[in-house]
Amino acid sequence: MSFTSNLDNSITRCRYLQNVLHWLMLCTLQSLQRIKDVRQQQEYISIIDAASTAAQKISDNVTVQSLLYVAMSEDTEAVLNPANDVQPFVDQLRVIERLMKLSRPYLFCEMLRGCFMGLIDSCHGQEELKWAAFMYIKLPQIFMKIQQQAPGKDFDKDLEQGFDICDCFVCILNECKKLDMLSESQYQSLVQRRMKEHGKTGAMESSSTQASPSLIVKAIHTVTSILKKLQFPGGSSKDSVANTLDADYTKNQEAFLGVLCHMMNIKSFELILAAAAATGKLQIFATKLIKINEFAKQTVNETAKTAQSRSLLFDMSFLLLCHITQTYGFEIITSAPEYNETFFVQWMTRCMPEDGKYKCPDNMSPTDQSKVDILLNQLINGVEMKPR
């Protein structure tokens, strides 16, 4: 490998180096999984030895360690991205556990410690909510996947020790208890031990400037409630992703309006999005908003009040979709191909800036100049604009 002064080339090489190390770890993992085959046991042992030696020589170099750190920093967003599956992350953790001969409690402790560091370093805003949602919602699911795919003898005791070493918040203990990973007695033991050692109650944790774990967890129920309000009894119940909003919109405009108005508070909306992302419901949420936006384009014998409500529905759903796309990426929207012909997806593809780059105006839809002139005239002269 050669190194140049070009920034893009350097970052690309960091990622390539990371991919090589990842490939060596996967070779080791697959060989360990298949080593029970007596006929090819020696072959698998040879692969494990060769891959482990290569990985060790790569990681022992200080320069390489720095490059891998750069690659890891670039890759952090991929771990937090709600559109990505956690399975590759679980696979890497299992390889690291075996390669470095880590005890299961120590692995759990380091995972928790890493999440806390990410949460503290993220300070405020959307990045903080991503870390909080990942830690308090997704992390217990990762623990469960590790146990299901690589069962330990005393999983609950290993997890208890991991919490004990790391000294974690009561909130994440609650989530692990809900998944039956900790017994009631283990949960109470950890809570009482923490209260005794620190002289604090669980209620004091929310006084931190960081995103409150209780708010993140409560937002899960808010997401579920919102999704139900945007679904009708008359709609199909086969698949909530593909069959959203399959009912009579005109009778529910005011209900939709109330739900969307509640979400226009940016802090509440970001909290809702973080919870939806961590629970895998963000795409469902986005497709419902696309459906509302599509409905709001239609006009059929409506009164002035109905027209006003429809206009507000279009504006609010459009703005909320823009925020989702800017925060979580285009793939949240484009991964549902059945909506590719909708107005918002078409507009987003042609006009919305992506990765900080603006789109070419020549690729945008041609405009009706007469309508533009009418709009400008209304804005300049202060004429009341009525929805059409």
Secondary structure, 3 states (H helix, E strand, C coil): CCCCCCHHHHHHHHHHHHHHHHHHHHHHHHHHHHCCCHHHHHHHHHHHHHHHHHHHHHHHCHHHHHHHHHHHHHHHHHHHCCCCCCHHHHHHHHHHHHHCCCCHHHHHHHHHHHHHHHHHHCCCCHHHHHHHHHHHHHHHHHHHHHHHHCCCCCHHHHHHHHHHHHCCCHHHHHHHHHCCCCCHHHHHHHHHHHHHHHCCCHHHHHHCCCCCHHHHHHHHHHHHHHHHHCCCCCCCCCCCCCCCCCCCCHHHHHHHHHHHHHHCCHHHHHHHHHHHHHCCCHHHHHHHHHHHHHHCCCCCCCCHHHHHHHHHHHHHHHHHHHHHHHHHCCHHHHCCHHHCCCHHHHHHHHHCCECCECCCHHHCCCCCHHHHHHHHHHHHHCCCCCCC
